[in-house]
Amino acid sequence: MCHGRLEFAAIEARHNIDFRSYFASALASLEEMADDGLIALRDHEIGVLPSGRLMIRNLAMAFDAYLKPTENRYSRTV
């Protein structure tokens, strides 16, 4: 979150996974943010664009295994 990008290779090497396969549903949920010009979904990374900096928490929530979409456990972001 601090660097504004996530390189898939670093996660793959650390956890011995294929990033795109393991996080397929999370990546699919981020397509709307990409369409809105908030993030750039690339083959090897996710980059947060300047217009998406304030929405970075929403991006991170897509990867939260404990967050259920219907559960209001955390404060609203917007």
Phi and psi in radians as a Rosetta constraint file:
Dihedral C 1 N 2 CA 2 C 2 CIRCULARHARMONIC -1.225 0.35
Dihedral N 2 CA 2 C 2 N 3 CIRCULARHARMONIC -0.549 0.35
Dihedral C 2 N 3 CA 3 C 3 CIRCULARHARMONIC -1.636 0.35
Dihedral N 3 CA 3 C 3 N 4 CIRCULARHARMONIC -0.203 0.35
Dihedral C 3 N 4 CA 4 C 4 CIRCULARHARMONIC 1.317 0.35
Dihedral N 4 CA 4 C 4 N 5 CIRCULARHARMONIC 0.267 0.35
Dihedral C 4 N 5 CA 5 C 5 CIRCULARHARMONIC -2.759 0.35
Dihedral N 5 CA 5 C 5 N 6 CIRCULARHARMONIC 2.754 0.35
Dihedral C 5 N 6 CA 6 C 6 CIRCULARHARMONIC -2.323 0.35
Dihedral N 6 CA 6 C 6 N 7 CIRCULARHARMONIC 1.993 0.35
Dihedral C 6 N 7 CA 7 C 7 CIRCULARHARMONIC -1.561 0.35
Dihedral N 7 CA 7 C 7 N 8 CIRCULARHARMONIC 2.161 0.35
Dihedral C 7 N 8 CA 8 C 8 CIRCULARHARMONIC -1.079 0.35
Dihedral N 8 CA 8 C 8 N 9 CIRCULARHARMONIC -0.692 0.35
Dihedral C 8 N 9 CA 9 C 9 CIRCULARHARMONIC -1.030 0.35
Dihedral N 9 CA 9 C 9 N 10 CIRCULARHARMONIC -0.663 0.35
Dihedral C 9 N 10 CA 10 C 10 CIRCULARHARMONIC -1.125 0.35
Dihedral N 10 CA 10 C 10 N 11 CIRCULARHARMONIC -0.724 0.35
Dihedral C 10 N 11 CA 11 C 11 CIRCULARHARMONIC -1.223 0.35
Dihedral N 11 CA 11 C 11 N 12 CIRCULARHARMONIC -0.730 0.35
Dihedral C 11 N 12 CA 12 C 12 CIRCULARHARMONIC -1.067 0.35
Dihedral N 12 CA 12 C 12 N 13 CIRCULARHARMONIC -0.762 0.35
Dihedral C 12 N 13 CA 13 C 13 CIRCULARHARMONIC -1.187 0.35
Dihedral N 13 CA 13 C 13 N 14 CIRCULARHARMONIC -0.701 0.35
Dihedral C 13 N 14 CA 14 C 14 CIRCULARHARMONIC -1.226 0.35
Dihedral N 14 CA 14 C 14 N 15 CIRCULARHARMONIC -0.632 0.35
Dihedral C 14 N 15 CA 15 C 15 CIRCULARHARMONIC -2.000 0.35
Dihedral N 15 CA 15 C 15 N 16 CIRCULARHARMONIC 0.059 0.35
Dihedral C 15 N 16 CA 16 C 16 CIRCULARHARMONIC 0.939 0.35
Dihedral N 16 CA 16 C 16 N 17 CIRCULARHARMONIC 0.928 0.35
Dihedral C 16 N 17 CA 17 C 17 CIRCULARHARMONIC -2.306 0.35
Dihedral N 17 CA 17 C 17 N 18 CIRCULARHARMONIC 2.879 0.35
Dihedral C 17 N 18 CA 18 C 18 CIRCULARHARMONIC -1.676 0.35
Dihedral N 18 CA 18 C 18 N 19 CIRCULARHARMONIC 1.943 0.35
Dihedral C 18 N 19 CA 19 C 19 CIRCULARHARMONIC -0.959 0.35
Dihedral N 19 CA 19 C 19 N 20 CIRCULARHARMONIC -0.874 0.35
Dihedral C 19 N 20 CA 20 C 20 CIRCULARHARMONIC -1.106 0.35
Dihedral N 20 CA 20 C 20 N 21 CIRCULARHARMONIC -0.621 0.35
Dihedral C 20 N 21 CA 21 C 21 CIRCULARHARMONIC -1.301 0.35
Dihedral N 21 CA 21 C 21 N 22 CIRCULARHARMONIC -0.828 0.35
Dihedral C 21 N 22 CA 22 C 22 CIRCULARHARMONIC -1.106 0.35
Dihedral N 22 CA 22 C 22 N 23 CIRCULARHARMONIC -0.687 0.35
Dihedral C 22 N 23 CA 23 C 23 CIRCULARHARMONIC -1.891 0.35
Dihedral N 23 CA 23 C 23 N 24 CIRCULARHARMONIC 0.553 0.35
Dihedral C 23 N 24 CA 24 C 24 CIRCULARHARMONIC -0.990 0.35
Dihedral N 24 CA 24 C 24 N 25 CIRCULARHARMONIC -0.775 0.35
Dihedral C 24 N 25 CA 25 C 25 CIRCULARHARMONIC -1.213 0.35
Dihedral N 25 CA 25 C 25 N 26 CIRCULARHARMONIC -0.644 0.35
Dihedral C 25 N 26 CA 26 C 26 CIRCULARHARMONIC -1.140 0.35
Dihedral N 26 CA 26 C 26 N 27 CIRCULARHARMONIC -0.761 0.35
Dihedral C 26 N 27 CA 27 C 27 CIRCULARHARMONIC -1.112 0.35
Dihedral N 27 CA 27 C 27 N 28 CIRCULARHARMONIC -0.670 0.35
Dihedral C 27 N 28 CA 28 C 28 CIRCULARHARMONIC -1.104 0.35
Dihedral N 28 CA 28 C 28 N 29 CIRCULARHARMONIC -0.673 0.35
Dihedral C 28 N 29 CA 29 C 29 CIRCULARHARMONIC -1.229 0.35
Dihedral N 29 CA 29 C 29 N 30 CIRCULARHARMONIC -0.296 0.35
Dihedral C 29 N 30 CA 30 C 30 CIRCULARHARMONIC -1.576 0.35
Dihedral N 30 CA 30 C 30 N 31 CIRCULARHARMONIC -0.103 0.35
Dihedral C 30 N 31 CA 31 C 31 CIRCULARHARMONIC -1.070 0.35
Dihedral N 31 CA 31 C 31 N 32 CIRCULARHARMONIC -0.594 0.35
Dihedral C 31 N 32 CA 32 C 32 CIRCULARHARMONIC -1.136 0.35
Dihedral N 32 CA 32 C 32 N 33 CIRCULARHARMONIC -0.700 0.35
Dihedral C 32 N 33 CA 33 C 33 CIRCULARHARMONIC -1.125 0.35
Dihedral N 33 CA 33 C 33 N 34 CIRCULARHARMONIC -0.642 0.35
Dihedral C 33 N 34 CA 34 C 34 CIRCULARHARMONIC -1.168 0.35
Dihedral N 34 CA 34 C 34 N 35 CIRCULARHARMONIC -0.757 0.35
Dihedral C 34 N 35 CA 35 C 35 CIRCULARHARMONIC -1.080 0.35
Dihedral N 35 CA 35 C 35 N 36 CIRCULARHARMONIC -0.558 0.35
Dihedral C 35 N 36 CA 36 C 36 CIRCULARHARMONIC -1.441 0.35
Dihedral N 36 CA 36 C 36 N 37 CIRCULARHARMONIC -0.023 0.35
Dihedral C 36 N 37 CA 37 C 37 CIRCULARHARMONIC 1.372 0.35
Dihedral N 37 CA 37 C 37 N 38 CIRCULARHARMONIC 0.395 0.35
Dihedral C 37 N 38 CA 38 C 38 CIRCULARHARMONIC -1.610 0.35
Dihedral N 38 CA 38 C 38 N 39 CIRCULARHARMONIC -0.561 0.35
Dihedral C 38 N 39 CA 39 C 39 CIRCULARHARMONIC -2.386 0.35
Dihedral N 39 CA 39 C 39 N 40 CIRCULARHARMONIC 2.810 0.35
Dihedral C 39 N 40 CA 40 C 40 CIRCULARHARMONIC -1.998 0.35
Dihedral N 40 CA 40 C 40 N 41 CIRCULARHARMONIC 2.002 0.35
Dihedral C 40 N 41 CA 41 C 41 CIRCULARHARMONIC -1.585 0.35
Dihedral N 41 CA 41 C 41 N 42 CIRCULARHARMONIC 1.917 0.35
Dihedral C 41 N 42 CA 42 C 42 CIRCULARHARMONIC -1.922 0.35
Dihedral N 42 CA 42 C 42 N 43 CIRCULARHARMONIC 2.994 0.35
Dihedral C 42 N 43 CA 43 C 43 CIRCULARHARMONIC -1.065 0.35
Dihedral N 43 CA 43 C 43 N 44 CIRCULARHARMONIC -0.559 0.35
Dihedral C 43 N 44 CA 44 C 44 CIRCULARHARMONIC -2.049 0.35
Dihedral N 44 CA 44 C 44 N 45 CIRCULARHARMONIC -0.062 0.35
Dihedral C 44 N 45 CA 45 C 45 CIRCULARHARMONIC -2.865 0.35
Dihedral N 45 CA 45 C 45 N 46 CIRCULARHARMONIC 2.918 0.35
Dihedral C 45 N 46 CA 46 C 46 CIRCULARHARMONIC -1.981 0.35
Dihedral N 46 CA 46 C 46 N 47 CIRCULARHARMONIC 2.227 0.35
Dihedral C 46 N 47 CA 47 C 47 CIRCULARHARMONIC -2.052 0.35
Dihedral N 47 CA 47 C 47 N 48 CIRCULARHARMONIC 2.369 0.35
Dihedral C 47 N 48 CA 48 C 48 CIRCULARHARMONIC -1.561 0.35
Dihedral N 48 CA 48 C 48 N 49 CIRCULARHARMONIC 2.166 0.35
Dihedral C 48 N 49 CA 49 C 49 CIRCULARHARMONIC -1.437 0.35
Dihedral N 49 CA 49 C 49 N 50 CIRCULARHARMONIC 2.784 0.35
Dihedral C 49 N 50 CA 50 C 50 CIRCULARHARMONIC -0.899 0.35
Dihedral N 50 CA 50 C 50 N 51 CIRCULARHARMONIC -0.684 0.35
Dihedral C 50 N 51 CA 51 C 51 CIRCULARHARMONIC -1.229 0.35
Dihedral N 51 CA 51 C 51 N 52 CIRCULARHARMONIC -0.242 0.35
Dihedral C 51 N 52 CA 52 C 52 CIRCULARHARMONIC -1.767 0.35
Dihedral N 52 CA 52 C 52 N 53 CIRCULARHARMONIC -0.002 0.35
Dihedral C 52 N 53 CA 53 C 53 CIRCULARHARMONIC -0.999 0.35
Dihedral N 53 CA 53 C 53 N 54 CIRCULARHARMONIC -0.694 0.35
Dihedral C 53 N 54 CA 54 C 54 CIRCULARHARMONIC -1.294 0.35
Dihedral N 54 CA 54 C 54 N 55 CIRCULARHARMONIC -0.204 0.35
Dihedral C 54 N 55 CA 55 C 55 CIRCULARHARMONIC -1.834 0.35
Dihedral N 55 CA 55 C 55 N 56 CIRCULARHARMONIC 0.220 0.35
Dihedral C 55 N 56 CA 56 C 56 CIRCULARHARMONIC -1.099 0.35
Dihedral N 56 CA 56 C 56 N 57 CIRCULARHARMONIC -0.523 0.35
Dihedral C 56 N 57 CA 57 C 57 CIRCULARHARMONIC -1.117 0.35
Dihedral N 57 CA 57 C 57 N 58 CIRCULARHARMONIC -0.682 0.35
Dihedral C 57 N 58 CA 58 C 58 CIRCULARHARMONIC -1.127 0.35
Dihedral N 58 CA 58 C 58 N 59 CIRCULARHARMONIC -0.650 0.35
Dihedral C 58 N 59 CA 59 C 59 CIRCULARHARMONIC -1.095 0.35
Dihedral N 59 CA 59 C 59 N 60 CIRCULARHARMONIC -0.806 0.35
Dihedral C 59 N 60 CA 60 C 60 CIRCULARHARMONIC -1.116 0.35
Dihedral N 60 CA 60 C 60 N 61 CIRCULARHARMONIC -0.588 0.35
Dihedral C 60 N 61 CA 61 C 61 CIRCULARHARMONIC -1.100 0.35
Dihedral N 61 CA 61 C 61 N 62 CIRCULARHARMONIC -0.446 0.35
Dihedral C 61 N 62 CA 62 C 62 CIRCULARHARMONIC -1.116 0.35
Dihedral N 62 CA 62 C 62 N 63 CIRCULARHARMONIC -0.412 0.35
Dihedral C 62 N 63 CA 63 C 63 CIRCULARHARMONIC -1.772 0.35
Dihedral N 63 CA 63 C 63 N 64 CIRCULARHARMONIC 0.049 0.35
Dihedral C 63 N 64 CA 64 C 64 CIRCULARHARMONIC -1.408 0.35
Dihedral N 64 CA 64 C 64 N 65 CIRCULARHARMONIC 1.878 0.35
Dihedral C 64 N 65 CA 65 C 65 CIRCULARHARMONIC -1.179 0.35
Dihedral N 65 CA 65 C 65 N 66 CIRCULARHARMONIC -0.364 0.35
Dihedral C 65 N 66 CA 66 C 66 CIRCULARHARMONIC -1.643 0.35
Dihedral N 66 CA 66 C 66 N 67 CIRCULARHARMONIC -0.174 0.35
Dihedral C 66 N 67 CA 67 C 67 CIRCULARHARMONIC -1.551 0.35
Dihedral N 67 CA 67 C 67 N 68 CIRCULARHARMONIC 2.114 0.35
Dihedral C 67 N 68 CA 68 C 68 CIRCULARHARMONIC -1.706 0.35
Dihedral N 68 CA 68 C 68 N 69 CIRCULARHARMONIC 2.331 0.35
Dihedral C 68 N 69 CA 69 C 69 CIRCULARHARMONIC -0.959 0.35
Dihedral N 69 CA 69 C 69 N 70 CIRCULARHARMONIC -0.545 0.35
Dihedral C 69 N 70 CA 70 C 70 CIRCULARHARMONIC -1.619 0.35
Dihedral N 70 CA 70 C 70 N 71 CIRCULARHARMONIC -0.034 0.35
Dihedral C 70 N 71 CA 71 C 71 CIRCULARHARMONIC -1.714 0.35
Dihedral N 71 CA 71 C 71 N 72 CIRCULARHARMONIC 2.205 0.35
Dihedral C 71 N 72 CA 72 C 72 CIRCULARHARMONIC -1.651 0.35
Dihedral N 72 CA 72 C 72 N 73 CIRCULARHARMONIC 1.163 0.35
Dihedral C 72 N 73 CA 73 C 73 CIRCULARHARMONIC -1.466 0.35
Dihedral N 73 CA 73 C 73 N 74 CIRCULARHARMONIC -0.486 0.35
Dihedral C 73 N 74 CA 74 C 74 CIRCULARHARMONIC -2.010 0.35
Dihedral N 74 CA 74 C 74 N 75 CIRCULARHARMONIC 2.930 0.35
Dihedral C 74 N 75 CA 75 C 75 CIRCULARHARMONIC -1.186 0.35
Dihedral N 75 CA 75 C 75 N 76 CIRCULARHARMONIC 2.685 0.35
Dihedral C 75 N 76 CA 76 C 76 CIRCULARHARMONIC -1.245 0.35
Dihedral N 76 CA 76 C 76 N 77 CIRCULARHARMONIC 2.561 0.35
Dihedral C 76 N 77 CA 77 C 77 CIRCULARHARMONIC -1.606 0.35
Dihedral N 77 CA 77 C 77 N 78 CIRCULARHARMONIC -0.554 0.35
